[in-house]
């Protein structure tokens, strides 16, 4: 049988890289609120097979303590560079509300996956094409709390799941 059954070994088709390993803290109306967080860069040519990934699913882990009805929003830009020094915007996603405080307030956490509608992605499915990206890519995430005081949040890490390698199995980082 020549069919590919990726449900049995998805790891042969993807690779995962951590792009941000520290925690960015923010307080409503104070430190870190609305301040951009820049990830480390990803060298698309830095894989052992020499085959660059052509697609990426970018995930941003977050944690928030929010008052009732108050929100945490994330705005994400993906940047690209030919030399890991001079960066230009590759794509931008509209600011998205990722959390709203429950009645009485509370603690929330989750993963925001970047969705950018395009000709390659008309169904608004997480993931972006890297077909025309330069050698290096990085994410710039701007978290914003809607409250004016007391609410807190963290951008805990940024991860890239990469696919679309010309040769399989995908490299092990």
C-alpha positions in Angstrom: 0.0 0.0 0.0 1.5 3.4 -1.0 -0.7 5.6 1.1 0.9 7.8 3.7 -0.6 7.4 7.1 0.6 10.4 9.1 -1.5 9.5 12.2 1.0 6.7 13.0 4.2 8.9 12.9 3.5 12.6 12.7 7.1 13.2 14.1 8.5 12.1 10.7 6.8 15.1 9.1 7.4 17.9 11.5 10.0 19.5 13.8 9.5 21.7 16.8 11.7 24.6 18.0 11.4 26.8 21.1 11.8 30.4 20.0 11.4 32.1 23.4 12.4 30.4 26.6 11.9 33.1 29.3 8.8 34.6 30.8 7.5 38.1 29.9 5.4 39.5 32.8 2.8 42.3 32.4 0.6 44.2 34.7 -2.5 46.1 33.6 -1.7 49.8 33.3 1.9 49.1 34.2 5.1 47.3 33.4 5.1 45.1 30.3 1.6 46.0 29.2 1.6 46.7 25.5 5.4 46.1 25.3 6.6 44.0 22.3 8.4 40.7 23.1 10.8 39.5 20.4 11.6 35.8 20.1 14.9 34.3 19.2 15.4 33.7 15.5 15.0 30.5 13.6 17.5 29.6 10.9 15.4 27.9 8.2 18.6 26.5 6.6 20.0 25.2 9.9 18.5 21.7 9.7 20.7 18.7 9.1 18.9 17.7 5.9 19.6 21.2 4.4 15.9 21.3 3.6 14.2 24.5 4.9 10.6 24.2 6.4 8.0 25.7 4.1 5.3 26.1 6.8 5.0 26.9 10.5 2.4 26.6 13.2 3.3 29.3 15.8 2.1 28.7 19.3 2.2 31.3 22.2 1.6 30.0 25.7 0.0 32.5 28.0 -1.2 32.8 31.6 -3.5 35.5 33.0 -5.3 36.6 36.2 -8.2 38.7 35.0 -11.1 40.6 36.6 -14.6 39.8 35.3 -15.0 40.9 31.7 -11.4 42.2 31.3 -9.2 40.8 28.5 -5.8 39.7 27.4 -5.0 40.4 23.7 -2.1 39.3 21.6 -0.9 41.0 18.5 1.7 39.0 16.5 4.1 39.9 13.7 6.3 37.4 11.9 9.6 39.0 10.7 12.1 37.7 8.2 15.8 38.4 7.6 18.4 37.3 5.0 21.3 37.8 7.5 19.8 37.6 11.1 20.5 41.4 11.5 18.2 43.4 9.2 14.6 42.5 9.8 11.4 43.2 7.8 7.8 42.4 8.6 6.8 39.2 6.8 3.2 39.1 8.0 1.0 40.5 10.7 -2.0 39.1 12.5 -4.7 41.4 13.8 -4.8 41.7 17.6 -6.8 38.8 19.0 -8.5 38.5 22.4 -7.2 35.3 23.8 -8.8 35.5 27.3 -11.7 37.2 29.0 -12.1 37.2 32.8 -14.9 35.0 34.0 -17.7 36.3 36.4 -16.0 37.1 39.7 -12.5 37.1 38.0 -10.1 34.2 37.7 -7.0 32.6 36.5 -6.8 31.4 32.8 -4.2 29.9 30.6 -3.9 28.6 27.1 -2.1 28.5 23.8 -2.7 31.0 21.0 -2.0 29.7 17.6 -1.2 32.2 14.8 -3.9 32.3 12.1 -3.3 34.6 9.1 -5.9 34.4 6.3 -4.3 34.2 2.9 -4.7 32.6 -0.6 -2.8 29.6 0.9 -5.0 29.5 4.0 -8.6 30.6 3.1 -10.1 28.4 5.8 -8.4 30.3 8.7 -6.6 27.3 10.0 -3.5 27.8 12.2 -0.2 27.8 10.4 1.6 30.1 7.9 3.4 29.6 4.7 7.1 30.3 4.8 7.5 29.9 1.0 8.7 33.5 0.4 10.4 34.0 3.8 14.1 34.7 3.9 16.6 32.4 5.7 15.7 33.6 9.3 12.3 34.2 10.9 11.2 35.4 14.3 8.1 36.4 16.1 7.2 39.8 17.8 4.4 39.4 20.2 2.7 42.4 21.9 0.4 41.4 24.9 -2.1 43.9 26.1 -4.4 43.8 29.2 -7.7 45.8 29.0 -7.9 46.6 32.7 -6.3 49.7 34.2 -4.9 48.0 37.3 -4.5 44.7 39.1 -4.8 42.2 36.2 -1.5 40.4 35.4 -0.4 38.1 32.6 2.6 36.2 31.2 3.8 35.3 27.8 5.4 32.0 28.9 7.0 30.7 25.7 6.8 30.8 21.9 7.0 27.6 20.0 7.2 26.8 16.3 6.0 23.5 14.8 7.6 23.3 11.4 6.7 21.2 8.4 7.0 21.1 4.6 10.5 19.7 4.5 11.7 18.5 1.0 13.1 15.4 2.5 11.7 13.1 5.1 11.9 12.2 7.9 12.0 15.7 9.3 15.3 16.5 11.0 15.6 16.0 14.7 16.7 19.2 16.4 
